[in-house]
Amino acid sequence: MNIISDLKSTLVEADRILVIGCPGSGKSTLAKRLSRTLDLRYISMDRDFYWLPGWRKRSREEIDRLIAEAVAEERWIMDGTGLNSFHLRLPRAEAVIWLRPPRYTCLYGAVSRTFRYFGRNRPELPPGCPERLSLNALAYIWNFERDAVPLIKVALREHIDSIATHSPEVPVLQLKSRRQMRELLDLLGRPA
C-alpha cells in the first residue's frame, strides 16, 4: 500500500484537517479542493484570522480568539502553518497534511500566484489585501526547510507526546510533490 492510499482512508474518516507547509507549496489549492471533495468547511488562516483590509494584522489576542472559535466547530479543513497557534489547532485536528515540495516548487508557486493575482485579491485573502510578494517572503520560502521545519517538527512531536496517553495519535501525512497532491485528489474523486 502506498502513502496516497493510506492517506485516503485517513482523510475520508477525518472531520478536522490541518494543511500546513511552506508558502507557495499549494496549501490553499489543496485545502479548497479537499474541502469540496470531503464536504468540510474551508478555513483560510490568512483570510479568516490574520489580516484586515490594507494588510493590517489583527492582534494576537483576537487571532487566538477567532482560531479557538473556528476549531471548536465539528467539521473543517484549515490551511496555514501558523506555529504560534499550533497549541489551539492541533488538539482538535484529526489529521495533518504537511506539504513539503522542494523549495524551487514553492518559489515557483509563490511567484506564479503573484503574477496571476497581482494587484487583486486572491480568494484566500480578505478584501483590501491585494496580492504582493516581497524579498522577505522569497527569503522565508528559500530558508523554510532550515528555519521553520525544525520548529514544526518540535511542535508536532510535543503535541503527539502530550496526547499519547489520552487519545489516538494524530496522523501527520507528508506530500512531497504536486504529483502526489494530484494522485490524492484523483483517488478521492475530484469534486464536480
Disulfide bonds with the S-S distance in Angstrom:
none
